[in-house]
Amino acid sequence: MRTSFDRSTGRASHDTFSAFRIAARRSLGFVGHLGFGRQGALVAGRRLFPARAHTPLRRAISLFAGSLFIGIGVSLLQQARLGLTPYDVLVSGLQPRLGLSFGQTVWVISAVLFAVAAMLRQFASRWGIAYVLANGVAIDALSGFINAPDSMFARWLFVALSLASLATGISLVVHSGSTGGAFELLTRAGDLRGLDRRWVRTSLEVSVFALGIVLGGTFGPATIVVALGIGPLLGVTSQALADHSRGRIIRQLEATPVQRHPSAAGAR
């Protein structure tokens, strides 16, 4: 990139700003591909990284391990007190009105969205229900073990750890090959009706986020950090799992002895 300086105006050249705009568009485009909330990112990640656990046991382990990491991520954000994920802004806005725990409020919202999806002929599977239940349990259980830090540095460290934990958890759920929630069902319903998947997913994310703000949900700078960072980081963690799966398959094939065909053995 060429960088020059206009001495008369004290500003960088047009080339510098053009390059910056191009880089910004690419970054935002990547975020758009992979969503900006934990539910939307799950939908987008499954489409872009379809690697799956190939046995029921591996599927269950990946699903519940992913739920645990997501629970850790949400709990860290709660204790950081700098804002929640866009989806959890709605949860925090409804929680005091329902008089339930955070995890139980997640169950209520998911139940409502599952009901809407069912009216659109998209029904929750046992894996999807298990994912939602495990999410709620993990969030409530872990919140009691994570203490809120006092210093601003520690609070932002919690945000960084939360982002990594959320991306890892979402990637594991995607890797499991099982459905992860109502956003996927609603996106599929829109797709079957000829609507663009990304438009449906983004509309769901924005609507849930806006409703959460109206209800007084916990919104802050960490919300923006998660919204901009979850997509790129999810791309890294999901690609790592996909590469691990391919490598495992290759190693298994290399370790399998080659069976000689009987006719070939007789010819010798």
C-alpha positions in Angstrom: 0.0 0.0 0.0 1.4 3.4 -0.9 1.2 6.0 1.8 1.9 9.6 1.1 1.3 12.8 3.0 -0.2 16.1 1.8 1.9 18.8 3.6 -0.6 21.5 2.7 -3.6 19.8 4.4 -1.8 17.6 6.9 -3.8 14.5 5.7 -2.9 11.2 4.4 -3.3 10.5 0.7 -6.5 9.2 -1.0 -4.7 5.9 -1.5 -4.4 5.3 2.2 -8.1 6.0 2.9 -9.1 3.8 -0.1 -7.1 0.9 1.3 -8.6 1.4 4.7 -12.2 1.4 3.3 -11.5 -1.8 1.4 -10.1 -3.5 4.5 -13.1 -2.4 6.5 -15.5 -3.7 3.9 -13.8 -7.1 3.9 -13.8 -7.3 7.7 -17.5 -6.4 7.9 -18.3 -8.8 5.1 -16.6 -11.6 7.0 -18.7 -10.6 10.1 -21.8 -10.7 7.9 -21.0 -14.2 6.7 -20.6 -15.6 10.2 -23.1 -13.4 12.2 -22.6 -11.2 15.1 -24.5 -13.0 17.9 -24.1 -16.5 19.4 -27.3 -17.7 17.8 -26.8 -16.2 14.4 -23.1 -17.3 14.4 -24.3 -20.9 15.0 -26.6 -20.8 12.0 -23.9 -19.4 9.7 -21.1 -21.6 11.0 -23.0 -24.8 10.3 -23.5 -23.7 6.7 -19.8 -22.8 6.1 -18.2 -25.6 8.2 -20.4 -28.7 7.8 -17.9 -31.2 9.4 -19.7 -33.6 11.7 -19.0 -36.0 14.5 -19.7 -39.4 12.9 -21.0 -41.4 15.9 -23.8 -40.6 18.4 -21.3 -40.6 21.3 -19.0 -38.1 19.6 -22.0 -36.0 18.6 -23.2 -35.9 22.2 -19.8 -35.1 23.6 -19.3 -32.2 21.1 -22.8 -30.9 21.7 -22.5 -30.8 25.5 -18.9 -29.6 25.5 -19.9 -26.8 23.2 -22.8 -25.9 25.6 -20.4 -25.8 28.5 -18.0 -23.4 26.7 -20.9 -21.2 25.7 -22.1 -21.2 29.3 -18.6 -20.2 30.4 -18.6 -17.4 27.8 -21.9 -16.0 28.9 -21.0 -16.2 32.6 -17.7 -14.3 32.0 -19.6 -11.5 30.2 -22.1 -11.3 33.0 -19.3 -10.9 35.6 -17.3 -8.4 33.4 -20.3 -6.0 33.5 -19.5 -4.4 30.2 -22.4 -5.7 28.2 -23.7 -9.1 26.9 -23.9 -10.7 23.5 -26.7 -9.3 21.3 -28.9 -12.3 22.0 -28.3 -12.2 25.7 -29.3 -8.5 25.8 -32.9 -9.8 25.3 -32.4 -12.5 28.0 -31.2 -9.9 30.5 -34.1 -7.6 29.6 -36.7 -10.3 30.2 -35.2 -12.0 33.2 -36.3 -9.5 35.9 -39.8 -9.4 34.4 -40.2 -13.2 34.5 -38.5 -13.6 37.9 -36.5 -16.5 36.7 -32.7 -17.3 36.5 -30.8 -16.3 33.4 -30.6 -19.9 32.2 -34.4 -20.4 32.8 -35.1 -17.2 30.8 -33.1 -18.7 27.9 -35.4 -21.7 28.1 -38.5 -19.5 27.9 -37.3 -17.5 24.9 -36.2 -20.7 23.1 -39.6 -22.3 23.8 -41.4 -19.3 22.2 -39.1 -19.4 19.2 -39.5 -23.1 18.9 -43.3 -22.6 18.9 -43.0 -20.0 16.1 -40.8 -22.4 14.1 -43.3 -25.2 14.6 -46.1 -23.0 13.2 -43.9 -22.7 10.1 -43.6 -26.6 10.0 -40.0 -26.7 11.4 -39.9 -28.8 14.5 -37.2 -29.0 17.2 -35.3 -32.2 17.4 -34.2 -33.9 20.6 -30.7 -32.6 20.0 -31.9 -29.0 19.7 -33.9 -29.3 22.9 -30.9 -30.9 24.6 -28.7 -28.0 23.5 -31.0 -25.4 24.9 -31.4 -27.2 28.2 -27.7 -27.7 28.5 -27.1 -24.0 27.7 -29.4 -22.9 30.5 -27.9 -25.3 33.1 -24.3 -24.4 32.2 -25.0 -20.6 32.4 -26.7 -20.8 35.8 -24.2 -23.3 37.2 -21.1 -21.5 36.2 -22.3 -18.0 37.2 -21.9 -19.0 40.8 -18.3 -20.1 40.4 -17.0 -17.0 38.5 -16.4 -13.9 40.7 -16.7 -10.4 39.3 -13.3 -8.7 38.9 -12.7 -5.1 40.2 -10.1 -3.7 37.9 -11.0 -2.6 34.4 -8.1 -4.6 32.9 -9.5 -7.8 34.5 -13.0 -7.0 33.2 -11.7 -6.6 29.7 -9.7 -9.8 30.1 -12.9 -11.5 31.0 -14.4 -10.2 27.7 -11.5 -11.6 25.7 -11.8 -15.0 27.4 -15.5 -14.9 26.9 -15.1 -14.3 23.2 -12.7 -17.2 22.8 -15.0 -19.5 24.9 -18.1 -18.6 22.8 -16.3 -19.2 19.5 -15.0 -22.5 20.8 -18.4 -23.6 22.1 -20.2 -22.6 18.9 -17.6 -24.5 16.8 -18.0 -27.6 18.9 -21.8 -27.5 18.5 -21.4 -27.1 14.7 -18.9 -29.9 14.7 -21.4 -32.2 16.4 -23.7 -32.0 13.4 -26.8 -31.6 15.5 -29.2 -28.7 15.5 -28.4 -25.9 17.9 -31.6 -24.0 18.4 -34.6 -22.1 17.1 -32.7 -19.6 14.9 -31.6 -22.5 12.6 -35.2 -23.7 12.3 -36.5 -20.2 11.5 -33.7 -19.6 9.0 -34.6 -22.9 7.3 -38.3 -21.9 7.2 -37.4 -18.7 5.5 -35.1 -20.5 3.1 -37.9 -22.9 2.1 -40.1 -19.9 1.3 -37.5 -18.4 -1.0 -36.0 -15.9 1.4 -32.3 -15.3 1.5 -30.8 -17.1 4.5 -28.4 -14.3 5.5 -31.3 -11.8 5.4 -33.5 -14.0 7.6 -30.6 -14.7 10.1 -29.6 -11.0 10.3 -33.2 -9.9 10.7 -33.6 -12.3 13.6 -30.4 -11.1 15.2 -31.3 -7.4 14.8 -34.9 -7.9 16.0 -33.9 -9.8 19.1 -31.1 -7.3 19.9 -33.5 -4.3 19.4 -36.2 -5.8 21.6 -33.6 -6.5 24.3 -32.5 -2.8 24.3 -36.2 -1.7 24.5 -36.7 -3.9 27.5 -33.6 -2.5 29.2 -31.3 -5.4 28.6 -27.6 -5.2 29.5 -25.9 -3.4 26.6 -22.3 -2.0 26.6 -19.0 -1.8 24.8 -18.4 -5.6 25.2 -21.6 -6.1 23.1 -20.0 -4.4 20.2 -16.7 -6.2 20.7 -18.5 -9.6 20.6 -20.6 -8.6 17.6 -17.5 -7.6 15.6 -15.2 -10.3 16.9 -17.3 -13.5 17.0 -17.4 -14.0 13.2 -13.6 -13.8 12.5 -12.8 -15.9 15.6 -15.4 -18.4 14.8 -13.9 -18.8 11.4 -10.5 -19.7 13.0 -11.9 -22.2 15.6 -14.3 -23.9 13.1 -11.6 -24.3 10.5 -9.3 -25.8 13.2 -11.9 -28.4 14.0 -12.6 -29.1 10.4 -8.9 -29.6 9.7 -8.6 -31.9 12.7 -11.5 -34.0 11.4 -9.9 -34.3 8.0 -6.6 -35.2 9.5 -8.1 -37.8 11.7 -9.8 -39.5 8.7 -6.5 -39.5 6.8 -4.6 -41.0 9.7 -7.3 -43.7 10.1 -7.0 -44.5 6.3 -3.2 -44.7 6.5 -3.4 -47.0 9.6 -5.8 -49.4 7.9 -4.0 -52.3 6.2 -4.6 -52.7 2.5 -6.6 -55.8 1.7 -5.4 -57.8 -1.2 -8.0 -59.1 -3.7 -8.1 -62.9 -3.8 -7.7 -63.0 -7.6 -4.6 -60.9 -7.4 -3.1 -63.2 -4.8 -3.9 -66.3 -6.9 -2.3 -64.8 -10.0 1.0 -64.5 -8.2 
